[in-house]
Amino acid sequence: MPDSPTSSGSPFEDSALDVYAVFPTAETWAEGDRGVTCLVWYPADTVVGSLAGAAF
């Protein structure tokens, strides 16, 4: 990951957040699915809403 701050306000290496990408399966790819969903997870607690600017 780049050294620049993330949208959470902290550099990726210092962040308490985990980042995941969900890709199409082979089956849905064959059906034309090209969407990728990016997820941000805060494993220490439950979060409801956006983490943008949270500086974790």
C-alpha positions as CSV (number, residue, x, y, z in Angstrom):
1,M,0.0,0.0,0.0
2,P,1.2,3.5,-0.6
3,D,2.6,5.7,2.2
4,S,-0.1,8.3,1.7
5,P,-2.9,8.6,4.3
6,T,-6.0,6.6,3.7
7,S,-9.5,8.1,3.7
8,S,-9.5,7.1,7.4
9,G,-6.9,9.8,8.0
10,S,-4.0,7.4,9.0
11,P,-1.3,5.8,6.9
12,F,-2.3,2.2,6.0
13,E,0.6,0.7,8.0
14,D,-0.5,2.5,11.2
15,S,-4.2,1.9,10.8
16,A,-6.2,-0.3,13.1
17,L,-8.6,-1.0,10.2
18,D,-8.4,-4.1,7.9
19,V,-9.1,-3.8,4.2
20,Y,-10.6,-6.6,2.1
21,A,-11.6,-6.8,-1.6
22,V,-14.4,-9.2,-2.7
23,F,-14.0,-10.4,-6.3
24,P,-16.4,-12.2,-8.6
25,T,-16.4,-15.9,-8.5
26,A,-15.5,-18.0,-11.6
27,E,-19.3,-18.6,-12.0
28,T,-20.4,-15.0,-11.8
29,W,-17.4,-13.9,-13.9
30,A,-18.7,-16.2,-16.7
31,E,-22.1,-14.5,-16.3
32,G,-20.5,-11.0,-16.9
33,D,-19.9,-9.9,-13.3
34,R,-16.9,-7.6,-13.2
35,G,-17.7,-5.8,-9.9
36,V,-15.2,-5.6,-7.1
37,T,-16.4,-4.5,-3.6
38,C,-13.9,-3.0,-1.2
39,L,-14.6,-3.4,2.5
40,V,-13.1,-1.7,5.6
41,W,-13.4,-3.6,8.9
42,Y,-12.6,-2.4,12.4
43,P,-11.9,-5.7,14.2
44,A,-11.8,-4.2,17.7
45,D,-15.5,-3.2,17.8
46,T,-18.8,-3.0,16.0
47,V,-19.2,0.0,13.7
48,V,-22.4,1.3,12.2
49,G,-21.9,3.9,9.4
50,S,-18.9,5.3,7.7
51,L,-15.3,5.1,8.9
52,A,-14.2,7.9,6.6
53,G,-12.1,10.4,8.5
54,A,-12.2,8.3,11.7
55,A,-8.3,8.4,12.0
56,F,-8.0,4.8,13.2
